[in-house]
Every structure is written in structure tokens, then in C-alpha cells.
Amino acid sequence: MRIEADTSRWGVQMGQQVPTSVEIRGPSIELGAFLKLSQLASSGGEAKRLIQAGLVLINGQPETRRRHLLRAGDRVRVRGDHELVVRCADGTQG
């Protein structure tokens, strides 16, 4: 998969693979925290702006609640860019 978006947040260069899943500890994580953990947002403020602007999709649906709980197997897409899958530390993806 080639990425045309700014991939610097993922620590990769243009044309390189980006992560497809992000591991969380515990059964769930709040959306805002997930965006920071996955480096899709550099701060809580940026996460809030992305979410409120409707730029975050969870399983293909817009989500505007920062505290929405993500669980293993949920798919998160920001700005129409790369999609990440939530994965629990025990390896489950849904």
C-alpha cells in the first residue's frame, strides 16, 4: 500500500508500509486517547478538533464523541487516510 498523506507521524517515509493495527492494553480505549497513542493526532487538542470536525470514522461511520470507546476489531480512519485496526495486547482483533 502506498500512502500519499503526511506519514511523518507514523515515522515512515513516502512509499513505505504504515502500521495496520494499534495494540491497546485492556478491553477498550477512548477515541481521543487512541488518536494520540497511534500518533494520528499529536495532542489531545488536535484529537478533539479532528473528532469535532467529523474527520474520524469508526467502522465507516463518522464519530464526534471524544470519549467513544473503541474495542478490539474497530477500524479507525482519519481524514480519509490510512485505516488502523484496534488490537488488544492479547492479540485479539475482533
N, C-alpha and C positions, 0 to 999 in steps of 0.2 A: 504494500500500500504506500503510495506516495502522498505526502502531506504538503499542501500549498499554504497552510496557515503558519502563523508565527509559532514555531516549535521550540523556541528557546526556553520556554518554561518547563519543557519536558527534558531538557538537557541533551537534545539531539539536533543534528544539522538537517537541512533540507534533504529529502530523499531517503532518510534513514527511517527505520521502524520506530514507532512510538508505542508506549505501553497500551495493552488492550484491556487490562484489568488492574484494579487497585485493591490491595488487601486491607481489610479493616479488622480491628480487634473487637470482639463482641458481636452480638446478633444484628446491630443496626448502628447507623451514624446519621447525624443531622446533615441535611444537604449543604448548608454553608460550610460546615467543618470538612465535608468530603471535598468540596471545591478547593479548599486550601490544602488539604492533605495531598490531593492529586496534582497540585500546582496549576489547576485550571484558573485559579484566582490567586493573586499574590497577597491579598489581605481579606479580612472579614468585610471591610467596606466595599472592596471590589466584588466580592461574592454577593453581597446584598444588592448592589447595582445590577449585576448580571441577572439575578433572580427576579428582581422587581421589573426589569425591562422585558421579561418574558423570553430571554435568550437561552434559558436552560430547559431542556426536555428530559423527562424521566419516562423511559419506556415509550418514547414517541409522543408524549403529551406534555404541553407546557406546564411548568410548576412555578408558582410565585410565592411559595411559603418557604422561608429560610430554614425553618425547623422541621420540614418534611423529613420523615425517617426513611432512609434507604436501607434495604436489606439485600442479602446475597442474591445475585442474579439480576438486580435492577441495572438498567442501562442508562447512562448519563451522557448527554450530548450538549455542548455549549457552543453557541454562535454557529451552529450547523457544522462545526468542525468534527474532529475525531470523537468517536464514541468509546466510553470506558464502561466496563462491567464491574460491579461491586462484587468482591470475593472475600469470604471470611477467612480468617487466619487458618482455620482447619481445612481449607482448600475447597469448600463448597462454593458453587457459583449459582445456585438456584434450583 
